[in-house]
Amino acid sequence: MILAIVGALLLALGLFSGAALVLAQLGVGGLAAGVSLWLMFPLFSVTGYLLFATGARVANFRALSFAVSIALLLLALGCAAALVADATALMALHGGTGALWYVLLIAGVLGATGAASHGRVATQ
């Protein structure tokens, strides 16, 4: 049970780190995106997911897994929208597009993989 709790908290910190990277590029809330956020986003997200998967019951794991997949896909979609808005000069980003591409790639791959694996479980 403790692994599930620690995993969920690390996962939340990982998702927050990814969101903070995006918000910093958009200039929202005066956030600054340091190197630690670049490392914490994938590290905490994957480690937290694995710890939660190890300590959770199957029903809880499936629900959280799907919720995390949706959150990651929404994060990736937000990055894509910001990149398009920057490319069309609808808005100016703060500090370039590197962080957005980084979050788009990681969140997109992890979110799509998680959503694709959330099929029906075969009955035995």
DSSP file (Angstrom, degrees, kcal/mol; ACC not computed):
  #  RESIDUE AA STRUCTURE BP1 BP2  ACC     N-H-->O    O-->H-N    N-H-->O    O-->H-N    TCO  KAPPA ALPHA  PHI   PSI    X-CA   Y-CA   Z-CA
    1    1 A M     >        0   0    0      0, 0.0     4,-1.9     0, 0.0     5,-0.1   0.000 360.0 360.0 360.0 -39.9    0.0    0.0    0.0
    2    2 A I  H  >  +     0   0    0      1,-0.2     4,-2.7     2,-0.2     5,-0.3   0.864 360.0  55.7 -65.8 -34.2    2.8    2.4    0.8
    3    3 A L  H  > S+     0   0    0      1,-0.2     4,-2.5     2,-0.2    -1,-0.2   0.889 106.7  50.7 -63.7 -37.6    4.4    1.8   -2.6
    4    4 A A  H  > S+     0   0    0     51,-0.3     4,-2.4     2,-0.2    -2,-0.2   0.900 112.1  46.4 -66.1 -40.3    1.1    2.9   -4.2
    5    5 A I  H  X S+     0   0    0     -4,-1.9     4,-2.2     2,-0.2    -2,-0.2   0.944 115.7  44.1 -68.1 -47.9    0.9    6.1   -2.2
    6    6 A V  H  X S+     0   0    0     -4,-2.7     4,-2.6     1,-0.2     5,-0.2   0.906 114.4  51.6 -63.2 -41.0    4.5    7.0   -2.8
    7    7 A G  H  X S+     0   0    0     -4,-2.5     4,-2.6    -5,-0.3    -2,-0.2   0.912 109.2  49.2 -61.9 -43.7    4.2    6.1   -6.4
    8    8 A A  H  X S+     0   0    0     -4,-2.4     4,-2.2     2,-0.2    -1,-0.2   0.892 112.4  48.5 -64.1 -39.2    1.1    8.3   -6.8
    9    9 A L  H  X S+     0   0    0     -4,-2.2     4,-2.2     2,-0.2    -2,-0.2   0.918 112.8  46.9 -68.0 -42.8    2.8   11.2   -5.2
   10   10 A L  H  X S+     0   0    0     -4,-2.6     4,-2.4     2,-0.2    -2,-0.2   0.895 111.6  52.3 -63.9 -39.1    5.9   10.9   -7.4
   11   11 A L  H  X S+     0   0    0     -4,-2.6     4,-2.4    -5,-0.2    -2,-0.2   0.906 108.8  49.8 -62.5 -42.0    3.7   10.6  -10.4
   12   12 A A  H  X S+     0   0    0     -4,-2.2     4,-2.4     1,-0.2    -2,-0.2   0.901 110.9  49.7 -63.4 -40.8    1.9   13.8   -9.4
   13   13 A L  H  X S+     0   0    0     -4,-2.2     4,-2.3     2,-0.2    -2,-0.2   0.884 110.1  51.4 -65.2 -37.6    5.2   15.5   -9.0
   14   14 A G  H  X S+     0   0    0     -4,-2.4     4,-2.0    30,-0.2    -2,-0.2   0.925 111.6  45.7 -64.3 -44.9    6.3   14.3  -12.4
   15   15 A L  H  X S+     0   0    0     -4,-2.4     4,-2.5     1,-0.2    -2,-0.2   0.887 112.2  52.0 -65.8 -38.2    3.2   15.6  -14.1
   16   16 A F  H  X S+     0   0    0     -4,-2.4     4,-2.7     2,-0.2    -1,-0.2   0.899 107.4  53.0 -63.4 -39.4    3.5   18.9  -12.3
   17   17 A S  H  X S+     0   0    0     -4,-2.3     4,-2.0     2,-0.2    -2,-0.2   0.912 110.2  47.4 -62.0 -42.7    7.1   19.1  -13.5
   18   18 A G  H  X S+     0   0    0     -4,-2.0     4,-1.8     2,-0.2    -2,-0.2   0.914 113.2  47.8 -64.1 -43.0    6.0   18.6  -17.1
   19   19 A A  H  X S+     0   0    0     -4,-2.5     4,-2.9     1,-0.2    -2,-0.2   0.883 109.7  53.5 -65.1 -37.8    3.2   21.2  -16.7
   20   20 A A  H  X S+     0   0    0     -4,-2.7     4,-2.3     2,-0.2    -1,-0.2   0.877 105.7  53.8 -65.6 -37.1    5.6   23.6  -15.1
   21   21 A L  H  X S+     0   0    0     -4,-2.0     4,-1.5     2,-0.2    -1,-0.2   0.926 113.0  43.4 -60.0 -44.2    8.0   23.3  -18.1
   22   22 A V  H  X S+     0   0    0     -4,-1.8     4,-1.5     2,-0.2    -2,-0.2   0.937 114.2  48.7 -67.8 -47.1    5.1   24.1  -20.4
   23   23 A L  H  X>S+     0   0    0     -4,-2.9     5,-2.6     1,-0.2     4,-0.7   0.845 107.9  55.6 -64.4 -33.5    3.8   27.0  -18.3
   24   24 A A  H ><5S+     0   0    0     -4,-2.3     3,-0.6     1,-0.2    -1,-0.2   0.898 107.3  49.4 -65.0 -39.5    7.3   28.5  -18.0
   25   25 A Q  H 3<5S+     0   0    0     -4,-1.5    69,-3.1     1,-0.2    -1,-0.2   0.805 111.3  49.7 -68.5 -28.5    7.6   28.6  -21.8
   26   26 A L  H 3<5S-     0   0    0     -4,-1.5    -1,-0.2    67,-0.2    -2,-0.2   0.577 113.1-120.9 -84.5 -10.0    4.2   30.3  -22.0
   27   27 A G  T <<5 +     0   0    0     -4,-0.7     2,-0.4    -3,-0.6     3,-0.3   0.778  58.7 152.6  76.9  27.3    5.2   32.8  -19.3
   28   28 A V    > < -     0   0    0     -5,-2.6     3,-1.2     1,-0.2    -1,-0.3  -0.770  63.8  -4.5 -94.6 132.1    2.4   31.9  -17.0
   29   29 A G  T 3  S-     0   0    0     -2,-0.4    -1,-0.2     1,-0.3    -5,-0.1   0.561 108.8 -83.9  70.8  10.8    2.8   32.4  -13.2
   30   30 A G  T 3  S+     0   0    0     -3,-0.3    -1,-0.3     1,-0.2     2,-0.1   0.778  76.5 165.1  64.9  26.2    6.4   33.6  -13.3
   31   31 A L    <   -     0   0    0     -3,-1.2     2,-0.4    -8,-0.2    -1,-0.2  -0.470  26.8-149.0 -76.3 146.8    7.7   30.0  -13.4
   32   32 A A        -     0   0    0     -2,-0.1     2,-1.0    -5,-0.0    -8,-0.1  -0.967   6.9-142.5-117.1 133.4   11.3   29.3  -14.3
   33   33 A A        +     0   0    0     -2,-0.4     2,-0.1   -12,-0.1    66,-0.0  -0.796  27.7 178.6 -99.7  97.8   12.2   26.0  -16.1
   34   34 A G    >>  -     0   0    0     -2,-1.0     4,-1.2     1,-0.1     3,-0.7  -0.330  46.3 -95.2 -89.4 176.3   15.5   24.8  -14.7
   35   35 A V  H 3> S+     0   0    0      1,-0.2     4,-1.6     2,-0.2     5,-0.2   0.831 120.4  65.0 -60.7 -33.6   17.5   21.7  -15.6
   36   36 A S  H 3> S+     0   0    0      1,-0.2     4,-3.0     2,-0.2    -1,-0.2   0.868  98.8  52.1 -62.1 -35.9   16.0   19.9  -12.6
   37   37 A L  H <> S+     0   0    0     -3,-0.7     4,-2.2     1,-0.2    -1,-0.2   0.888 105.5  55.4 -65.9 -37.2   12.5   20.1  -14.1
   38   38 A W  H  < S+     0   0    0     -4,-1.2    -1,-0.2     1,-0.2    -2,-0.2   0.860 115.8  38.5 -61.8 -35.4   13.8   18.6  -17.4
   39   39 A L  H  X S+     0   0    0     -4,-1.6     4,-1.7     2,-0.1     5,-0.2   0.874 114.7  52.3 -81.9 -40.2   15.1   15.6  -15.3
   40   40 A M  H  X>S+     0   0    0     -4,-3.0     4,-2.5    -5,-0.2     5,-0.6   0.833  97.3  67.1 -69.1 -33.1   12.2   15.3  -12.9
   41   41 A F  H  X5S+     0   0    0     -4,-2.2     4,-1.5     1,-0.2     5,-0.2   0.966 114.4  24.4 -57.5 -59.4    9.4   15.2  -15.5
   42   42 A P  H  >5S+     0   0    0      0, 0.0     4,-2.5     0, 0.0     5,-0.3   0.905 124.6  52.5 -73.8 -36.5   10.3   11.8  -17.0
   43   43 A L  H  X5S+     0   0    0     -4,-1.7     4,-2.3     1,-0.2     5,-0.3   0.952 115.7  37.7 -64.6 -50.6   12.1   10.4  -14.0
   44   44 A F  H  X5S+     0   0    0     -4,-2.5     4,-2.5    -5,-0.2     5,-0.3   0.876 116.6  53.5 -69.1 -36.9    9.3   11.0  -11.5
   45   45 A S  H  X<S+     0   0    0     -4,-1.5     4,-1.9    -5,-0.6    -2,-0.2   0.954 116.2  36.5 -63.2 -50.0    6.6   10.1  -14.0
   46   46 A V  H  X S+     0   0    0     -4,-2.5     4,-2.5     2,-0.2     5,-0.2   0.927 120.2  46.9 -71.4 -44.8    8.0    6.7  -14.9
   47   47 A T  H  X S+     0   0    0     -4,-2.3     4,-2.6    -5,-0.3     5,-0.2   0.924 113.8  48.6 -63.4 -44.1    9.3    5.9  -11.4
   48   48 A G  H  X S+     0   0    0     -4,-2.5     4,-2.5    -5,-0.3    -1,-0.2   0.896 111.4  50.3 -62.1 -40.3    6.0    6.9   -9.8
   49   49 A Y  H  X S+     0   0    0     -4,-1.9     4,-2.6    -5,-0.3    -2,-0.2   0.925 111.9  47.2 -63.4 -45.1    4.0    4.9  -12.3
   50   50 A L  H  X S+     0   0    0     -4,-2.5     4,-1.8     2,-0.2    -2,-0.2   0.904 112.9  48.4 -65.7 -41.4    6.2    1.8  -11.7
   51   51 A L  H  X S+     0   0    0     -4,-2.6     4,-1.9     2,-0.2    -1,-0.2   0.915 112.8  48.4 -64.7 -41.7    5.9    2.1   -7.9
   52   52 A F  H  X S+     0   0    0     -4,-2.5     4,-1.7     1,-0.2    -2,-0.2   0.916 110.3  51.8 -63.6 -41.7    2.2    2.6   -8.1
   53   53 A A  H  < S+     0   0    0     -4,-2.6    -1,-0.2     1,-0.2    -2,-0.2   0.849 110.1  50.1 -63.1 -33.9    1.8   -0.4  -10.4
   54   54 A T  H  < S+     0   0    0     -4,-1.8    -1,-0.2     1,-0.2    -2,-0.2   0.884 120.8  31.9 -71.5 -38.6    3.8   -2.5   -7.9
   55   55 A G  H  < S+     0   0    0     -4,-1.9   -51,-0.3    -5,-0.1    -2,-0.2   0.506 100.6  89.4-101.8  -4.2    1.8   -1.5   -4.8
   56   56 A A  S  < S-     0   0    0     -4,-1.7     2,-0.1    -5,-0.1   -53,-0.0  -0.548  75.1-110.7 -97.2 158.7   -1.8   -1.0   -6.1
   57   57 A R     >  -     0   0    0     -2,-0.2     4,-2.8     1,-0.1     5,-0.2  -0.459  38.7-106.5 -75.6 159.3   -4.7   -3.3   -6.6
   58   58 A V  H  > S+     0   0    0      1,-0.2     4,-2.5     2,-0.2     5,-0.2   0.887 118.3  49.5 -58.7 -44.1   -5.7   -4.1  -10.2
   59   59 A A  H  > S+     0   0    0      1,-0.2     4,-1.8     2,-0.2    -1,-0.2   0.917 114.4  44.9 -64.1 -43.0   -8.8   -1.9  -10.2
   60   60 A N  H  > S+     0   0    0      1,-0.2     4,-2.6     2,-0.2     5,-0.3   0.895 112.7  52.4 -66.2 -40.0   -6.9    1.1   -8.7
   61   61 A F  H  X S+     0   0    0     -4,-2.8     4,-2.8     1,-0.2     5,-0.2   0.922 108.9  48.5 -63.2 -45.3   -4.1    0.6  -11.1
   62   62 A R  H  X S+     0   0    0     -4,-2.5     4,-2.1    -5,-0.2    -1,-0.2   0.903 113.2  48.0 -63.6 -40.7   -6.3    0.5  -14.2
   63   63 A A  H  X S+     0   0    0     -4,-1.8     4,-2.2    -5,-0.2    -2,-0.2   0.940 116.1  42.3 -66.3 -47.0   -8.1    3.7  -13.1
   64   64 A L  H  X S+     0   0    0     -4,-2.6     4,-2.9     2,-0.2     5,-0.2   0.892 112.0  55.4 -67.5 -38.2   -5.0    5.6  -12.3
   65   65 A S  H  X S+     0   0    0     -4,-2.8     4,-2.1    -5,-0.3    -1,-0.2   0.920 111.0  44.1 -60.4 -44.2   -3.2    4.4  -15.4
   66   66 A F  H  X S+     0   0    0     -4,-2.1     4,-2.2    -5,-0.2    -1,-0.2   0.907 113.5  50.8 -68.4 -40.6   -6.0    5.6  -17.7
   67   67 A A  H  X S+     0   0    0     -4,-2.2     4,-2.4     1,-0.2    -2,-0.2   0.902 111.4  48.2 -62.5 -41.4   -6.2    8.9  -15.8
   68   68 A V  H  X S+     0   0    0     -4,-2.9     4,-2.7     2,-0.2     5,-0.2   0.892 109.2  53.6 -66.6 -39.5   -2.5    9.5  -16.2
   69   69 A S  H  X S+     0   0    0     -4,-2.1     4,-2.3    -5,-0.2    -2,-0.2   0.914 110.2  47.1 -60.7 -43.1   -2.6    8.6  -19.9
   70   70 A I  H  X S+     0   0    0     -4,-2.2     4,-2.5     2,-0.2    -2,-0.2   0.924 112.1  50.2 -64.3 -44.4   -5.3   11.2  -20.4
   71   71 A A  H  X S+     0   0    0     -4,-2.4     4,-2.1     1,-0.2    -2,-0.2   0.911 112.0  47.6 -60.9 -42.9   -3.3   13.8  -18.4
   72   72 A L  H  X S+     0   0    0     -4,-2.7     4,-2.4     2,-0.2    -1,-0.2   0.898 111.8  49.5 -66.0 -40.6   -0.2   13.1  -20.5
   73   73 A L  H  X S+     0   0    0     -4,-2.3     4,-2.4     2,-0.2    -2,-0.2   0.884 111.0  49.8 -66.7 -37.2   -2.1   13.3  -23.7
   74   74 A L  H  X S+     0   0    0     -4,-2.5     4,-2.3     2,-0.2    -2,-0.2   0.886 110.6  50.7 -66.5 -38.0   -3.7   16.6  -22.7
   75   75 A L  H  X S+     0   0    0     -4,-2.1     4,-1.9     2,-0.2    -2,-0.2   0.915 111.8  47.2 -63.7 -43.4   -0.2   17.9  -21.8
   76   76 A A  H  X S+     0   0    0     -4,-2.4     4,-2.4     2,-0.2    -2,-0.2   0.892 111.2  51.4 -65.1 -39.9    1.1   16.9  -25.2
   77   77 A L  H  X S+     0   0    0     -4,-2.4     4,-2.4     2,-0.2    -2,-0.2   0.889 108.2  52.0 -64.9 -39.1   -1.9   18.5  -26.9
   78   78 A G  H  X S+     0   0    0     -4,-2.3     4,-2.3     2,-0.2    -1,-0.2   0.891 109.7  49.7 -62.7 -39.6   -1.2   21.7  -25.0
   79   79 A C  H  X S+     0   0    0     -4,-1.9     4,-2.5     2,-0.2    -2,-0.2   0.923 110.3  50.1 -63.9 -44.5    2.4   21.6  -26.2
   80   80 A A  H  X S+     0   0    0     -4,-2.4     4,-2.2     1,-0.2    -2,-0.2   0.909 111.1  48.9 -61.6 -42.1    1.3   21.1  -29.8
   81   81 A A  H  X S+     0   0    0     -4,-2.4     4,-2.6     1,-0.2    -1,-0.2   0.905 111.5  49.2 -64.9 -40.9   -1.1   24.0  -29.6
   82   82 A A  H  X S+     0   0    0     -4,-2.3     4,-2.3     2,-0.2    -2,-0.2   0.885 110.3  51.2 -66.2 -37.9    1.5   26.3  -28.1
   83   83 A L  H  X S+     0   0    0     -4,-2.5     4,-2.4     2,-0.2    -2,-0.2   0.901 112.0  46.5 -65.9 -40.1    4.0   25.3  -30.8
   84   84 A V  H  X S+     0   0    0     -4,-2.2     4,-1.9     2,-0.2     6,-0.2   0.913 111.9  51.1 -66.7 -42.0    1.4   26.0  -33.5
   85   85 A A  H  <>S+     0   0    0     -4,-2.6     5,-2.5     1,-0.2     6,-1.3   0.881 112.7  46.4 -63.2 -37.3    0.5   29.3  -31.9
   86   86 A D  H ><5S+     0   0    0     -4,-2.3     3,-1.2     3,-0.2    -2,-0.2   0.909 110.8  51.8 -69.5 -41.9    4.2   30.3  -31.7
   87   87 A A  H 3<5S+     0   0    0     -4,-2.4    -2,-0.2     1,-0.3    -1,-0.2   0.813 113.3  44.5 -66.1 -29.7    4.8   29.2  -35.4
   88   88 A T  T 3<5S-     0   0    0     -4,-1.9    -1,-0.3    -5,-0.1    -2,-0.2   0.329 113.4-117.9 -96.5   7.5    1.9   31.3  -36.5
   89   89 A A  T < 5S+     0   0    0     -3,-1.2    -3,-0.2     2,-0.2     3,-0.1   0.738  76.4 129.5  62.8  26.0    3.0   34.3  -34.4
   90   90 A L  S   <S+     0   0    0     -5,-2.5     2,-0.3     1,-0.3    -4,-0.2   0.769  81.1   6.6 -75.6 -26.1   -0.3   34.2  -32.4
   91   91 A M  S    S-     0   0    0     -6,-1.3     2,-0.5    -9,-0.1    -1,-0.3  -0.989  73.3-125.2-152.5 154.7    1.8   34.2  -29.2
   92   92 A A        -     0   0    0     -2,-0.3     2,-0.2    -3,-0.1    -6,-0.1  -0.885  23.9-141.5-105.7 131.5    5.4   34.6  -28.2
   93   93 A L        -     0   0    0     -2,-0.5     2,-0.8   -10,-0.1     3,-0.3  -0.530  15.5-121.2 -87.4 157.2    7.1   32.0  -26.1
   94   94 A H  S    S-     0   0    0    -69,-3.1   -67,-0.2     1,-0.2    -1,-0.0  -0.866  90.0  -2.7-100.8 105.6    9.6   32.7  -23.4
   95   95 A G  S    S-     0   0    0     -2,-0.8     3,-0.3   -69,-0.1    -1,-0.2   0.707 113.4 -73.8  93.8  20.9   12.9   31.0  -24.1
   96   96 A G        -     0   0    0     -3,-0.3     4,-0.2     1,-0.2    -2,-0.1  -0.311  53.4 -77.1  91.5-173.8   12.4   29.1  -27.2
   97   97 A T  S  > S+     0   0    0      1,-0.1     4,-2.3     2,-0.1     5,-0.2   0.385  91.9 102.2-111.5   1.5   10.5   25.9  -28.0
   98   98 A G  H  > S+     0   0    0     -3,-0.3     4,-2.3     1,-0.2     5,-0.1   0.893  83.6  48.0 -56.9 -45.3   12.9   23.2  -26.7
   99   99 A A  H  > S+     0   0    0      1,-0.2     4,-2.6     2,-0.2    -1,-0.2   0.870 111.0  51.9 -65.7 -35.9   11.0   22.5  -23.6
  100  100 A L  H  > S+     0   0    0      2,-0.2     4,-2.7     1,-0.2    -1,-0.2   0.918 110.7  46.7 -67.6 -42.4    7.7   22.2  -25.5
  101  101 A W  H  X S+     0   0    0     -4,-2.3     4,-2.5     2,-0.2    -2,-0.2   0.900 112.7  51.8 -63.9 -39.4    9.1   19.7  -27.9
  102  102 A Y  H  X S+     0   0    0     -4,-2.3     4,-2.4    -5,-0.2     5,-0.3   0.943 114.1  41.0 -61.4 -50.9   10.6   17.8  -25.0
  103  103 A V  H  X S+     0   0    0     -4,-2.6     4,-2.7     1,-0.2     5,-0.5   0.888 113.6  54.8 -67.6 -38.6    7.3   17.5  -23.1
  104  104 A L  H  X S+     0   0    0     -4,-2.7     4,-1.9    -5,-0.2     5,-0.2   0.930 111.7  44.0 -59.1 -46.1    5.4   16.9  -26.4
  105  105 A L  H  X S+     0   0    0     -4,-2.5     4,-2.2    -5,-0.2     5,-0.2   0.954 120.2  38.6 -65.7 -51.2    7.6   13.9  -27.2
  106  106 A I  H  X S+     0   0    0     -4,-2.4     4,-2.6     2,-0.2     5,-0.3   0.949 121.1  42.8 -68.7 -48.8    7.7   12.4  -23.8
  107  107 A A  H  X S+     0   0    0     -4,-2.7     4,-2.6    -5,-0.3     5,-0.3   0.885 115.1  51.6 -65.8 -37.6    4.1   13.0  -22.8
  108  108 A G  H  X S+     0   0    0     -4,-1.9     4,-2.4    -5,-0.5     5,-0.2   0.932 113.9  41.9 -64.6 -46.0    2.9   12.0  -26.2
  109  109 A V  H  X S+     0   0    0     -4,-2.2     4,-2.3    -5,-0.2     5,-0.2   0.952 119.9  42.4 -67.3 -49.6    4.7    8.7  -26.2
  110  110 A L  H  X S+     0   0    0     -4,-2.6     4,-2.4    -5,-0.2    -2,-0.2   0.919 117.9  46.5 -64.7 -42.5    3.9    7.8  -22.6
  111  111 A G  H  X S+     0   0    0     -4,-2.6     4,-2.5    -5,-0.3     5,-0.2   0.908 114.1  46.6 -67.2 -42.2    0.3    8.9  -22.9
  112  112 A A  H  X S+     0   0    0     -4,-2.4     4,-2.4    -5,-0.3    -1,-0.2   0.894 113.1  49.8 -67.2 -39.2   -0.4    7.2  -26.2
  113  113 A T  H  X S+     0   0    0     -4,-2.3     4,-1.7    -5,-0.2    -2,-0.2   0.930 113.3  46.0 -64.0 -45.1    1.2    4.0  -25.0
  114  114 A G  H  < S+     0   0    0     -4,-2.4     4,-0.4    -5,-0.2    -2,-0.2   0.903 114.3  47.3 -65.0 -41.3   -0.8    4.0  -21.8
  115  115 A A  H >< S+     0   0    0     -4,-2.5     3,-0.8     1,-0.2    -1,-0.2   0.887 111.5  51.1 -68.2 -37.9   -4.1    4.8  -23.6
  116  116 A A  H 3< S+     0   0    0     -4,-2.4    -1,-0.2     1,-0.2    -2,-0.2   0.833 108.9  51.2 -68.2 -31.4   -3.5    2.1  -26.2
  117  117 A S  T 3< S+     0   0    0     -4,-1.7     2,-1.6     1,-0.2    -1,-0.2   0.528  85.6  91.8 -83.2  -4.0   -2.8   -0.5  -23.5
  118  118 A H    <   +     0   0    0     -3,-0.8    -1,-0.2    -4,-0.4     2,-0.1  -0.405  60.3 130.0 -89.5  60.7   -6.0    0.4  -21.7
  119  119 A G        -     0   0    0     -2,-1.6     2,-0.2     1,-0.2    -2,-0.1  -0.290  67.9 -64.8 -96.7-172.5   -8.1   -2.2  -23.5
  120  120 A R        -     0   0    0     -2,-0.1     2,-0.5     1,-0.1    -1,-0.2  -0.509  48.7-122.7 -74.7 144.0  -10.5   -4.8  -22.1
  121  121 A V        -     0   0    0     -2,-0.2     2,-0.1    -3,-0.1    -1,-0.1  -0.767  29.6-117.9 -87.6 128.3   -9.0   -7.5  -20.0
  122  122 A A        -     0   0    0     -2,-0.5     2,-0.3     1,-0.1    -1,-0.0  -0.414  25.9-123.6 -66.5 137.7   -9.7  -10.9  -21.3
  123  123 A T              0   0    0      1,-0.1    -1,-0.1    -2,-0.1    -3,-0.0  -0.632 360.0 360.0 -82.6 140.1  -11.7  -13.1  -19.0
  124  124 A Q              0   0    0     -2,-0.3    -1,-0.1     0, 0.0    -2,-0.0   0.408 360.0 360.0-108.5 360.0  -10.2  -16.4  -18.1
